[in-house]
Amino acid sequence: MKTTATTTRIVVDWTACDGRGLCAELLPELVSRDEWGFPLIPDPTVTAPLRDHATRAIAACPRLALRLSTT
């Protein structure tokens, strides 16, 4: 049986995001903000220790603009 590694990434729906910045406050390890408050995510990979924090930030997004993607 061949095992493949999966990668979990945080994804932004740019049409829904309005730059409130809550994600950067709840997940500063992965997300910062640009000058307009929109998220900057240089490396969207969510490691196992950050998974719960990422899930909390996604659930708290007032515009439902974040999600996790597993590849």
C-alpha positions, -999 to 999 in steps of 0.1 A, spaced: 0 0 0 14 33 -11 11 63 13 10 98 0 15 129 21 -12 155 22 -7 192 25 -33 214 41 -34 251 30 -54 281 40 -72 296 10 -88 331 7 -119 338 -13 -109 372 -26 -144 381 -38 -158 376 -3 -129 391 18 -134 427 28 -102 432 48 -115 432 84 -83 415 95 -97 391 121 -78 362 105 -45 380 111 -54 386 147 -64 350 153 -37 334 132 -6 357 132 17 327 126 4 325 90 -15 357 83 -5 394 83 -23 423 68 -15 447 40 -21 484 43 -58 480 35 -63 452 60 -64 424 35 -46 391 44 -11 384 33 -2 347 35 33 341 21 32 304 29 -4 291 32 7 257 45 -10 248 77 11 226 99 -4 202 124 3 224 154 -15 253 137 -45 233 125 -68 242 154 -59 278 153 -65 279 115 -99 262 120 -108 288 146 -98 317 124 -118 303 95 -149 298 116 -146 334 130 -143 351 95 -173 374 93 -174 371 55 -167 333 53 -138 341 30 -114 315 44 -113 277 40 -88 248 43 -78 229 12 -61 195 14 -41 183 -15 
